[in-house]
Amino acid sequence: MPTQHDLTWDTPTVFLSDLHINGGKRDQKIINNLKTLFSPHTQPNNSELKQVIIPKRLVLLGDIFDFNLAYPHTIFQKHFAFYVCLRDLSQQGIEIFVFTGNHDPEQSCFLSTLGITIIQQAIDVQLFGKTVRLEHGDLLEPNLFKRLLCHLVRSSFVRFLARCLPANLLWSLTQHWGTQEFQKEFQNRTENLDYSLHQAHQKELDSIIKAHWPILKKQGIDHWIFGHFHQALAWPNPSSTAQVFVLGEQVNLYTYLYWDEQGASLKSFNEPIHDS
């Protein structure tokens, strides 16, 4: 059951999931995207310059790092640049919430020292008068084996065992595992331009939403936001009336959810925050 944090938000909020920071070149692109999103700037609008409203809150819905299974009091060197980015945003006055995921069930205590809130399970928040369920999404896996594996990785026993390994060895293992996974991810996206892969993922998400959403609605949930599945989806249609949002990722899609008083919309870092 989700923990009620009694959080009430009425300022523009950005949601991202599945950044998979791993010390590679892609990390800097993610950092630059975040800096742009939370930096004062203007954009053209009818031949005039319009000041863009800066979001006040950043919510990272898990799998921020690839991987971080242990060492809550230590950070890997190649993750440091991203921690600095979060520190700078926090000092800028941005409120930051970080969820744990199946790739990073043990978040560094360093986040707490920056005033960043770490959340380990699903929660409900009030956002512009709507009740919103937030979670990473790994425990929604329809495949029993995958779901059990996510539970296992999140267990305190596995995290304890991981802490028994030397940091250099654990880094090498997780780099090898993660690199293999994302090479396969990119290959699949490149070789399946016939839409079949997208259709398969779409059916998986549809089955998850249809199984869980009626139950959540009965609990008084107005909207549901999760990540994990590396697909971006606004359900049942991509409009301000969408009830469920699957966030996509920062591996290939570079999508995010922007929510203000006008409603919520999935966007890409290749597009402006607001429609012109």
N, C-alpha and C positions, 0 to 999 in steps of 0.2 A: 504494500500500500504506500502511496506517496506521502511524504512528509509535508505538512502545511507550514510554510515558512511565514505566513501572514505578510507576504510581500505585495505591496500595491504600487504599481508603476503607472505614471501618467505623463511620461516624457519619451521622446523617440528612442527606440531600442533596436539594436542590430543583433541578429542571431547567426552564428556560424557553427559548423560541425565538421569533424573529420579533416583537420588541418594536416595531421601526420607529419609534424615537424621532425626532420631526421638528420639535419646537418648538411643537406644537399643544397644545390643552387635554387631549388624551388622555394626554400625558406625565405630568401630575401624578397621574392616576389610577393609572398604572403605578407611579410612585414611592410613592404611598400604599399600594398593595397590597404592595409589597416591604417597606416599613417595618413594616406590620402582621404580615407573615409572619415577620419576624425580630425582633419585639419580644416581651418577656415579657408574657404575658396568660393569663387563665384562661377556661374555658368550662364551662357547666353540664353535669353528668353525674349523673343520678339524684338531683336536688335537692341535689347537692353541687357544690362548685367543684373542677375538675380542672386542675392546672397543665399547660399544653401544652408539649411538648418543643420547644425552639427548634432548627431545622435549623442545622447547622454549616458547610454548604457550599452555594454558589450556582454553578450551571453555566449559562451563557448560550450557547445553541447557534446563534449567528449571526443576522445581520440585526437586530442591536441598534439600529442607526441607519439612518435613511432620508433620505439616503444618506451614505456616508463613503468616497469613492473615492480620496482623496488626503490630503496634508498630515499625515503621521504625527507631526509635531512641533507641530501647531496643532490647536486644537479650535474648532468653531463655537460662537458665543455661545449659541445656542438649545439646544445640547446640554449646556450647562454644569450645569444643575440635575440632570441624570441622573448626570453625573460626580460631583457632590457626594454624591448618594445612594450611589453605589458606594464613595466614600471613607469615608462614615460607616459603611457595613456592614463594610468592611475594618478600620476602626479598632475596630469592635465585636468583632472576632475571627473574622468570617465569612471562610472561605476562598473565593475567587472565581476562576473560570475563564471566559474569554471566547473563544469561537470566532469566526473570521472567517466572513462569509457573502458571497453574491453582491451584497448591498446595501452591505456594509461590508468589502471585502477588505483595506482598510488601516486597522487600528486605531491609535489614538493612542498614542504612547509614554508618554503621561501615565498610562495604565493600569499600565504596568510600574513606575512610580515609586510606585504605591500598593500594590505587592506582588501585583498581579493578574496571573495567568498568561494569556498570549495564545497561542492554539492555532490553527494555520493549516490543519490537515487532520485527517482521521479519526484517532482514537486508540482504544486498548483500555485499560480500567482494570479493576481488581479491586474490586468493590463488594459488601460483605457476602458474600465468598466466591464471587461470580459474575463471570465475564468478560463485560464489557459494551462493545460497540462504540458510540462516540459520534461523530456528525458532523452538519454542518448539513443536508445532504441535497440541495443544489442540483445536485450532479454525478450524482444519481440520476435526473434528469429523463428520462422515457421519450421525450420529443420531442427529436429530434436537434438541431433548430435552437436550442431553449431550452438544451439542454445545452452546445452549442458557445458560445452567448452567455455562459453562466455561466463557462465556461473563459476566454473572452476578457476579461470584466470582471475576473477574478482575475489576469490576466497582468500581469507587472511592467511591460511596455511600455505598456499602457493606463493603469495607475496613474501612470506617468511622465508621459504626455501630460496626464492630469488635473491633475497638479501644476503644469503649465505655465499653466493657466488662473488668472486672478485669483480669489481666494477668494470675493468677493462674486458674481461671475458663476457660479461653480460651485454656490454655494448656491442661487441663483435657478433654475438649471437643474434641480437635483435636487429642489427643492421643487415645481416645476411637474410634473416627472415623477412624483414620489411621490404628490402630491395627486391627480393624474388616476387613478393606479392604484387608490388606496384608495377614491376616490369610486365607481369602477367596481365594486370589491369589495363595498362596502356595498350598492350598487344591486342587484347579483346576489343577495346574500343576502336582500334585502328582497323582490325580485320573484319569487323561485323557492321559495316556501314550499310548493310541491307536491312537494318531496322529490327532484325530478329532478336538480337541481344537486348535491345531496349524493350521490346515486347515482352520478353521473358521477365525482366525486372519489373515491368509495369504490372504484370499478372501477380507477381509475388507481393508487391506493395498493396495492390487491390485486395488480395486475400487477407493481409494483415489488418488493413483498415476496416474491412467489412466484418472481421471477427471481433475487433476490439472497440470500434467507434460507437456502436449502439450501447454498449455497456457504459462507456465514458459519458455519453450524453445523458443516460439515466442518473449518473452521479452529479449532474449539473455542470459538466465541462462544456464550454462554448467552442474552444479551439484546442487543437493538439499539434504540438511541434516536436519532431524528433529527427535524428540523422541516421548514421551508421550504414545505410544501404547504398551510399554513393550514387543516389539518384535524386534529382530535384523534381518535386511534384507538389502542385496545389490541387487539392481534391475537394469537391468533385469537379471544379473547373478553375482555371487560372484567373480569378477575379477577386475583388475585394470581399466577396461573400464566401470565399473558400473557408472550409472548416478545419481542414487538416493540411499541414505543411511538412513535407519531407525536404530537408535542407540541401541535399547535395553535398559536395566536398570541395576541398582546395587542392586536389590532386590533378584534376583535369577540368572540372566544370567551373570552379571559382564562382560559385553562387552564394548568395546570402539572403536572409529575410530581413526586410526593413519594415518596422511597424511604428506608425505615428497616429495622430488623432484621425487621420483619413482612413486608416485601416492598414492591412498587411499586404505585402507583395514580395514575391521572389524576384531577385534581381541578380545581375552579373556585375562583376567588377569592371567589365568592359562597357558598362552603361552608367549614366548619371543616377544619383540616388533618387531624384525626383524626375518624373516625366516633364518634359518641357511644355 
